Structure formats: C-alpha cells, structure tokens
C-alpha cells in the first residue's frame, strides 16, 4: 500500500487529492486515459470510460501503462476486477484495422474470431464486401465511416490506418508577426497531425482558432471549416487573415447570406443542414473541391445530419475543436468514430495556471420575488413558471446595482427573454443584440465594445458562441435556457480571454429565490464548482446600495 | 498379554490416550456416552459409524484398509508383513496408515493377526481393492453337475459331493504354483481378457456367462477361462475374476503402489511452467494482503448495506421458505453485485445470525438483535464474525437458481441449500491453500485433486463444484486474492476459534479509518478512506452516496438534507456536525443549501384527523371547543372557523346532538349529505351443512369385504396358537436392547452360525419373541432363518426390540 494521491473507486472513478504533494505526477499519469469529470477545490474526479481507454490506445498508450499508473499512484489496493476490465477494454481497440490494400479498402483483423463475430452482426454485413482471406474482408470505401460507427457500437472499435487523400494543395503559412503560437497550441497541432484525424480539446479562450490555423499550415491544402453560426464564421475569417498568409480572396464564406467557395471556405452548420423538399441543397459543398482538411468548430454541438455527412468524408483529414468532449446528447461515440480520437487535451485550470486565460469569480445573486409576482408564480402553469421567475422585475434593479458596483468595466448582460432584455437595455441605456439584429449591426456593436466605445452590451443567446470580446470583464446573466451546462461553459468562456492587466473576471448570475430558477441555478452552480471555479452566493439585499457602491469599488 | 479375542478386548487393552484419540477422531462414538468398552466396540462396529469413519480416510489409508480386507476376508486375519508386501511399498510408508486404521478401530489385533472389523468389510463392499470373491465363493454358484465337470476338467477326481468337489477345485486353483502354470498356458487372447480385469473392477459383462462349458468344447478365450475356473460366472450377464486368480495376476501384490503423496498444488520449482508464470505466481505477499483486506472491508460493507436495507424494508419469507427471486433481484440492485453474490451475502448474513425469519404472521427476513451488536463493532471484528460463520456453515448459496428434484428453482435462504460436504470441503480447500508459501495461488483443479485425495470416498459429483465455489467465495470474502490465501486468511484456517486473533490479523492490513471528510463547493464530501461509523451514519443521513471504493463520495442535495430534517436535525445541528467532520471549512454553497432547506422545511404541515368541524360562526365553534361534553372528541382548533377531531364523524355528530346542537354532515364537495341508515348484506353464501356427529354411511357392497378381512385375521390367530407348543425352549424375558448392541450380537451370531432369541414387533405392534439363526446383517435389514418354520425371513432392524442368546 502506497500513500499515493489517487483513490480508485469500484465505479471506475478516480479521486485525485489535489493538495497531495504527488498529485501533479498522478494527474499527468491518469490524464491520457481518464476524463476529468469534476474539478472542485480538494478532490478531482476522473472517470475511466471505454472511449477514454480507446483514446489512450489511439495515442499509443497500452494497458500495462494504464494499470501501472493506477497501481503506482493509488493509495489503496486497486480492485482487481477494474484492472482486468481496463486491460480487456483496451485490448479491444485495434484488433480490427481499416487499411489500404493497393487501391482497395480492407478491414483486417489481428484476431480472426473477432472478425467472425462482427461479420455475423446484421449491421456489419451490408457494409463489407468479399472476404479476401481468413483475416481480411473488403470494405466499400463509401462505408468507411458507417463501418467505424457500427464497430464502435459492437465494442470493437477499428483503428483507421487507411490514410487520407492529400487534397488540392494550397500554400498556407502562419504569419507569426508580433505574436507566436503558444507551446500547448503547437503540441495540439502536432498531436493532431501525427494522429491523422481527431479532436483537440481546449478551453474557451485558449485559442482554438490558432490551432485550426496551425493545422492548415501543416496541411497546406484547401480547407473546409464548419462553424456554428455566421458571426463565428466572420470571426474565423478575421482571425485567419490576421494569423496566416491567407488573403481576402482566398477565404470564402458559405453562409445564409453568401455562397462563396474558395480554397479556404468557412461554412455554418445551419446552411449545411438546411433541408428543402427532403434534400440537403448545400450538400454538394462537401464535394465542391478536393478538400485536404475539414475543420469542425465546437464539435460538441455537431448536429446529427453533420455526423451523417461526415461519415462520407472519411478519406479527408478531420480536425475537431471543442472545449469539452461531453455532449448532452451522449453522442461522444460518434465523435470518436467519425471525427477521430482525442489528440490533445489540456484542462482549463492548467492553462489558467499558465496565465493564458483569465481567472474568473462566479457569484450568484439571489433576489426575492415581490409578493405579487410570487403569487402569480405559485399559480402559473408549469411551462410558464420559468419565464415568470426568470424575468422578475426585481432582477432589473439588481442588474443596475451590480453595474454601479463596477463602474467603467466592459460588461455583458446576458439573457434569454427579449422583453426582459429590451427593458434592461432601456434602463441601462445600452444597445441590445438579439437574433433579430442584423449581422452588420452586430459586427459594428461588437467592434465598438471591443474598442471601449460602448461599455455595456445586452445580448441574447446569439452571443453564446464564438464571439471574441476579449475585454469583457464582467458578465451578468439574468436568464438562461434551463441550466444547460454547455451554455454555462460558453458564457463563462466569453469572459475568459486574458485581460490586458490580468484582472479577475466576474460572472454574476441573478436568480429568483425559491423558484425553478434557483433549481436551474443549482445545476449551473454544480457545474461551475465542478470546473473548479470559486462560487459564492449573496443575497440581493446584501449588495452595497447605490450610494456606497462608488466608494466600495 | 494374551491376544485379544474381540474388538472389545482390544479396546479394553488400549491406553486411555489411545481411546481418547479414537473418540476424538470418531466423535459419533461418544454421543451418547457409551456405558462400557463392549458397547463402545459395538457402536464402533455399527455400519453407520464405520461408514462415517471410512469416508474420512485419505487415499493411502483407504488403500491399506482395502488391502487388509482383501487379504483377511470377512472373518480372517492378515499379518503385517503380508499387508506391507501387498501394498508394494516399504514398511515405513505403510505402517503409519495401518496404525491410523487401528487407532480408528477399523481394524484390530496384533501385527501377526490383523483383523478388519466386520462392518469395515461390509462398508468396503464386495470388491475390496478391485478384487472379486475368493474361488470357493465365486465358483460356488455353479450347479453340482457343473462343479463336477470343472473338477474333472482340472484333472481332479470328482467325488460327486458338490461341497467336497468345490473345496478340491478351490484348493487346486488356490495353489500359487499350479495357478501360475495354468495362467502361463493361457492363449494370448485369454490372457488379454484377464489383464483387463486384473486391477479391477473384477467383473465384466458378457452374454451367457452361466453357459455350460467343458475344456474340449472351449473355443473362445472366454470359454477357455470359464472351463478352467479362472473366471467364474456371476449371474447370467457377468463374469468375475476370482480373488486368488487376480492376486496371482497381480504378482502377489494387491496394490500397484501406495498413493501416499498428496497431489501437488503448484508445479515444483524448476519445471517449465514455473518460469513463465513466475510473474503472476510469486506475488508480493504484502500487496496481496492489502488487496484482500480491501475486499474484506468491502464484504463487511455489503453485509452492512444488506442489514440497512432489510431493517427498513424486510423482504417477506416465501411460503415454502426462502427469499423470492424478485427480492433477490432487489438486493442485487441494492448491493450492486451480481445475483450469485447477492445470494451469498444473504446466506452469509443468516449463517452469522445477523438476519432471520422474524416469525410474524406475515413472516419476513429481518435483522436479529445480534445484528445491532455487529453493526456497532469495528470492521475487523465484524469480518471475523462473517468469516467464522462462513467456515462453519453447511449452506451452499451457489445452488440458488438451480433446479431441484421437482424442477423448481432453488431460492436463497430456503431449506434446500444445506450440503453436508460443504463445510469439510471448504476447510480442506483453505487448509490446502495455507500449506502453500505466502502469495502462492493454486487453481481450482489442483485444489479439487487434493481434496479428492484427502477423502476419496466422501468426494462426489458436487466436490469439484464445491471447491470452485469455495475459491470464489473466499475471494468475495477477502480471505484470498487472485487464488492465494492472504495472511488473515491463514489465521482463519489456523485459529478460526479465536475471533480476536482473526480480527487483529485483518486490522493490521486495513487502511486506518478516517474521521474527517473533505467538503467541496460542488456539494460533495469525500471521505478519503474508510470512515468511522459514527460519522458515516450521520453523513449518510445528510447526503447520498455517489461513489464507493477505497474512498466514499457523498453528494448533498435538497432531498438528502430534507431527509435529515425529517429525522429531526436542525440546520445548526447539521452544520455543526459538518464543521466537526470536515477537515476543510464548510463551503458557502453547502451552508446555503442547508439553510435553504431548513427554511422551507415544515412550511406545510400534515396531520391526522378523523373528521373536522367547521362553522362560519366562530362563536359556535368556540362554544363547542369550550364544552366539557366535547372533550372526548379531542378537538383541535386549526383556524378560527375550523377544528379537527380525532373521533369519527358519527361520534362527533352524536356528541354534538347530545349538546343540543344541530350539526349537518358535509360531503367532499361542500354539500350537505343527507344520510339514511346503511343496510348491510354479505356476498352470496351457501347454508352450512348439518353436523350429526356420525361417520358417513358405508356403501352396501363394501360391507362383505370388510367382514371377510376380519375372518381371515381370526384364522391366522388360531393357526399361530396351535403352532406355538412345538417351539423348542422357552423364550427368555427380553428387555429392550441398545440397537447397536443388538446388531453386534446379530452379526456375531451370523458369522458363528448360532441361533438367538429375537424380539420382533409385528404389524400390529405386538412383540413376538422367536428363535432365529441370523444369516446376514446388512443395510438395516436382517436376513434370518426362522428356526421353527424353516423359512428365511428378512426384516428391518428397527423392528427388533431385543436380542438374547439361546
């Protein structure tokens, strides 16, 4: 029995005692194969999942290393069943391999019974062709993605060694003038490139776009970039212009408003998944050029149709970028089989500790509903309840109070309900950005905010994704979409870009006490605490009043 | 000292220590306490007790006994030298086993004339050491004519007297030299046939074994042997190899060799397998101990979990006894183990006396008072209780789910799971593992071979499975890890009777319990090791367990905190406890949660009332509440216009009317209910049958049959009375005889061919004393010659009331 910092639980979670002197070494040892699930202040929880183990296998770790890491750092004896399970699970990866045999794509087995087992599956049969010999079976190239998906579901994930097409060459270089790619970004690019295809996990604000640019500079080929929305597409475009040798003419935008196909094309998920009369009219974009690289931004939000399209893109290099592998719809397996295994991962806290992202302070402000609203709330229909409490009039007053507490800070007020946002906008005399605001107007306002012309922006959920507002140091959330963890991460991400002076960002959530709003807030709170953020709760009544605020700040 | 004449004599001559050893080895002889050595000898010679003793013999002991029986025959003797020679082993290797047989009173007599007890001969059956009957017996089944034929064929002068002829033939063939000559002359195919029967079993199935064969006609190898008496027919379909012939074929030996080396549990060092499996075989013992101790703690936790579950929701006892399949599934889910393990833990809890049938009308399995003491003890002590119970129990939980004789699946905790072999096999397995150096594992196959060698007669079809189950259960219990016995498992084997030593051995291996948890802002508490019970109990009130293992993760939620509030904890109490139990400050989020729940707790109140009283006139209600006449209604004012009553509406109405008030009854929808008296009816019923006190009448046709039966009974009585005067001698007054003594006397009379007086209970329950010559005593049946009628009768031993010599 050692005195290690790790406790291996029988439910396959690993508890890591953070304050233990050897915790850093243990963290390093388990990170390749275990997903960090919760990172509160004292004990971090990692989970061992089959996907995590296969990710580790794909990254070149073997079962012995995993078992050794567990035994070496564990404080108590490791349950034997768990070790056996780890070894058996890891052993399943790579028994089947997708390989090139001349021009043909074949599924090759190092273990014949496994091949026999999967070939007997009804789901596999239509995807494969002629049996070439005992260990090899022909695969239709078009079924490469589907086969990988099915095999993963059967528990025998295939290792894809069939290689990629080079695609149409196109010169792309990083333009490192006055800035330099950060070490972890370079590691991410290299990890991806060596693996061929896969996912890079970086927290919001850690510069995922740069990783994308770096990958493009490696590929030196035409690139298709898939992003969540138009604003984000513009963001990518600007970033690429700034960070690479690409010029305006080389970058096309394929969105609701423009349909340009250029050597580097940025398209939104929405356009690709638009369906008319049962067909996807914009699907041909995928074949419009001989793409050498496909980049997926925010992989955890990939909609299902994109997965299906991706299944047909298996011969091209694919880079997924995301802040988290956890999908609320549980389709992590599809990301693994279709985009590829995780190639790089750096926990938020590590990057924060390196000074690349700003620390954040989360505060929940609780307001009590006025009696009249309370009664309305109590008797409202269940589907109305959240709206009623989330848009309480008392919240507006608190927002004002909070802003007065931090005069001059670049502030975002984030909400879900347009009426509420409009009211707050009026009271604060601040511009409001919603889905109805035109893209050009949005761009203009964001630019003004960035330059400091505007101090306060009131935004709806359009701001959730991929808008880079580096100087936002304060955010006040008045309502959200029912406590989604994704949303929380995104909103926090808004504030996490490093500040010029290294200030701590503040994230306020205004919550109505004793309502479903508070229940959702509890959900958010748990997520943030699990992510290791300092989280405190204050009563609206305890906030310094208008008169004293200036002195306090 | 003269040679003993009987086992009783022999026992009488033994030292006190020797007798004590006998009683220790065969405890059934001491209970009830025998009156004297004669009855001790008699009891030692009973079939049941002998069987028990023989079943416990190890392979070499049994071999030596078989040799002795084969050489001595049913009533003869054999010398030590003969036995040693027949065993094909040096005297030093044979002697300890022989001494053991003498110690166990399975054999007696001086070295020159060793004698197996009759019951030992019986127990070993017809073919000791795989040898057939002796020549005289084996050939004795032929008709006199064929015996004569055989004598003539062997070149003897047939006398015509079958007995004399048979003796002559036996003597002729029994002569070793002549037998060798004859065997040497046997054609090769006949010799092959003999070789197949030489080392037993001595019988072979052939068609027409009892055919008449003469030397001249003999064509087939079988005929050749039958015609010369080298094989004897044993019924129409079988032939048997006579003992003398087999011994000659075996070269004068009985055994090929003495199997006195126990089967190895691991490959000897230096063999090829040891090199390759060195990594897994020679585990580091301290690692093993730690892992097994971890599992031992888990075992204790699982039983605790079971008790906690059954404390609040005891599962019902099935009508046929046992625990229903659905309840077992529920336990499986609760313990998060598979069904086989769940059955094991339930059985173990019961074997340790921690749960039992509560004996209520709706019987349920509930924790016993002993469970409370167990729950309060420390983990090592608790484990010691479980481990000892496991070592002792005859229950085999692995049989749960298997079909019984009637085709229904066996349920856990049912009556059908006891197996007598379970406990001895379990101990044998653990002892075998304890024989190995620390950290050395053994496979179930090897362990089974060892167990079978240790008691070959006891081993049955179940033995292999029992060994496998023992290995499995030992792992669950944390006595072994990866097939090797942990150091506390060794203590279990060596000092199972000393719970203190057992607990101490485990305690040294367990991680030290922690008294504090780490509270975190994500509303979890982590106990980074086994938590002391007081803290664990309180914490599991306030929070739910999220993850178990070396550590325990608790999660606080509004529901879990409310649960604690429901049990009377206040917010301050809960927070004080948390502050004390936490190594870190209580996070603000947790404090807010506790305060929030406390603030809302009890805002709505629920109570029980049988009826209510309501009036728009507050004064009218006040009047009723103030009245003494209304006191029995136990009214309580809930609001100015509402009061709750503990009495039912009818009583309330009655009392209020008695006070001169005019109350009205209210329905669920505020309407006044107008009530008419309720008229009651039963469901449809048939009228009762009349009770006359007389039996049902007999059908007229049956009367004649009953009368005929009575007449026949009378006639038998008359016949018996008239036959009585012819009986020689007068029966002595027979007192009840100890069954063991009675059997011994019958066996002795049978072997000596003497007659005895025998008291027998007849069908009507009367005891009839008659003279019998016992022929055969076996398997609870006595076959005897009725001296009076000359008929051979067989009756069960339990009908014998007494035996006396004539």
Interface residues (C-beta under 8 A of the other chain):
Chain A: X1 X7 X8 X9 X10 X11 X13 X15 X17 X38 X40 X41 X42 X43 X45 X74 X75 X76 X77 X78 X79 X80 X514 X522 X525 X526 X529 X530 X534 X535 X536 X537
Chain B: X286 X287 X290 X291 X293 X294 X298 X481 X482 X511 X518 X520 X521 X522 X523 X524 X526 X528 X529 X547 X548 X549 X550 X551 X553 X558 X584 X587 X588 X589 X592 X593 X600
